[in-house]
């Protein structure tokens, strides 16, 4: 996945938070949590599972695991536009909304 695989609201939140560099939502212990997840992502190349909803249009809405998701996505940051970031593997629990 790369950031463009997510829905517009999720992408906007990633951008507002500058992928964890800005605590625009006043998340408790945000800096420490982001630092921990970045270290884990870099050292293992993986993340603890996140929770997403897969919308009928194929885009994912992030429900839980913001620090983990931003950290693992940053591994694909190649300095280009978000849609051109390298794809990374993200472990996730997925609820497919088109099935219900």
N, C-alpha and C positions, 0 to 999 in steps of 0.2 A: 504494500500500500504506500501511497504518498498522500500529502494533505488533500489533494484534489479528489480523493476517493470519499471524502466526508461531505456532509451536506453544508449548505451555505452558512447556517448558524454556527456550526462547529468550526468551520474555517474562520469565520469572523472572530470567534472567541480565541482561536489560536493566534490570530494577528493582533487582536487587542492586547493579548498577554505577551506578544513578541516571543512566542514559543517558550514561555517560562522566564523571560528576562524582566517582565513587568508584572507586578502583582496588582492588576487592575480590579480584581474582585475581592480584595482583602481576605484572602484565604489564610487561615491560621497556619503558621510555620511554613509559609509558602517557599521562602528561599531555601530553607533546610530540606524540605521535601523534594524540591526540584533538584537540588544538588545531589541528594542521595540517588534519585532516579537516573540522573545523567551518568553518575559513576557506575551504577549497575548496568545501564544500557551499553556504555562504552566497554566495560570489562567482560560482559557476557554476550552482548549482541542480541539480547532477548529482553522480554518484559514479563512481569506477572500479568495474567489475563485481565483484560479490560471488559467492559460491557457496552455493547453497541446495538442499535436498532438498524436493520437494513430496510430502507424505504423502498417502495415499489419502483422508484427510478434508479435503484441500484446504489444510491449514496448511503453512507453510514452516518448515523447520529450518535455522537459519543454521549453516553449516559454516566459512566463511572470510570475513572482512571485517567484523569486529565494529565497529571504529572508524568505518569508512565507513558502515555501516548505521545505527549510532546517530546519527551526525552528520546524515545525510540525513533520517532519521525526525524529528529535532528540528525540521526546517523545517515540519513539520505540527503541532507542539505548539501548540494553541490554548488551553491552560489547562484543558481539560476532561478527563474520563476517557479513558484510552487508546483505548477503542473509538470515541470521538468525535473523535480527532485527525483533522485534514485528511489526505486521501490525498496521497502524494507518489510521483513516479516513481522507481523504483530499478532501476538496471541490474544484471542478474544472469545468471549461468549457472545453469540450473535442470535438475535431474535429477528427472524425474517418476517416483516409485516405483510408481504404480499400473500403469504400462506394463510392469513387469518382474516 
